Amino acid sequence: GNAGGQHHHRINFFKYHPGYFGKKGIRVFRLHRNREFNPTVNIDKLWSLLSADAQKKYMENKETSPVIDVTKAGFFKVLGKGRLPNVPVVVKAKEFSQHAERRIRAVGGACVLIA
């Protein structure tokens, strides 16, 4: 069994099972993981949430603009890394960073907050 892990089998445990004994980290007595759950997507990946034929359609015809609901793809927040193609898009998300909002508006798009 595991007897003697801190006594006569100490070398074996330290050599082959490092970290078996002791404590590590900080205990959070009431950890609510749902509050921290906030998956993000950058604006350079927004266009890839559309299908290939939809991308082609909106690139050619600028009269209509795509509505991209990032929550349907499992994301809550849109961040501002990268560039969008020069096509106005309506992006729906729970949160937007200031950079993302600025860049979406710069191409003529709109940011819609959803609960």
N, C-alpha and C positions, 0 to 999 in steps of 0.2 A: 504494500500500500504506500501511502504517502508519509508514513511515520519517519521521524528523524530528519525532516527537511531542514530544520534549523539546528540540528545537532550532528549526528554521525553521517547523514547523507547530504550535508551542506554543500560540498563541492559539486556533487551531481546536480543538485537543484540550481545552483548558481550558473553552472556551465550549460546545462541543457534546457532549463526553464527560467530564463532571466525574467525578473518582474513578477514572479509567482507570489512573493510575499510583499506586504506593505500596502499603503494607500497612495492614491494619486488624484490630484485635481481638487476641485472645490465642490462641496455638497450644496445643491440648491434645493431647499426643502419643498418649494412649491414651483416646480418647473412646468410652465405651460408652453409646450412646443408649438401649438397652433398660433400663438401670438407672434412667434418669430418666423413662421412659415411665410416667406415672401419671395417666390422664385422670380428671377429677373430675365429680361431679354434685351439685347442691345438693338438699336435701330438698324444696324447693318444686317441683322437677321430677320427683320420684319418682312421684307419682300419675299423671303423664302417660305413664309407661312402661307403664301398664296400658291395655288397650283400653277403648273407651267403654262397651261393655256390661258389662265386668268392673267398671269404676268404679261404674256404676249398681247392679250386683248387690251389691257390698260396702258401698255406702252405705246400702242398704235393709236388708240382713241383716247384723247385727253379730255373729251367732253364729260365723261363719267369718271368717277374716282372710286377705288376699291375701299371697302370697309373692312379693316383688319381687327378682329376681336381677339386679343392675345389671351384672354382668360379661357377661350375654347381650346387653345394649345397648351394650357396649363401654366401660363405665366401671369403674375399679378402686376409687376412693375416694369416700366419701359425705361431703359437707361440710354444715354446719349452717345455711345461709342460708334464710330463709323459714319457712313454717309448713306442717305437715301437716294434712289434714282430721282430725277427731276420730274416727278409725277405727284400731284396732290393726292394724299391718302387721308382717310379718316381712321384714326387709331382709337380703339376702345380698350381701356385698362383701368385697374383700380388706382394705380399711382403712376406718376411721371416724374422723372428728374427734370430739373430746370433746363439742362442741356438738351435733353430729348425733346422737350416741348418746343424749345427755340428752333431746333433743327427740323422738326416736323412742320412747324409754321413757316419756316424759311422756304420750303418747297411748295407752299400754298396749301398744306394739309391742315387738319384739325385734330385736337386731342379731346376725347370724350371720356369723362370719368364715369365709371359704373360701380355700383356697390358690390 
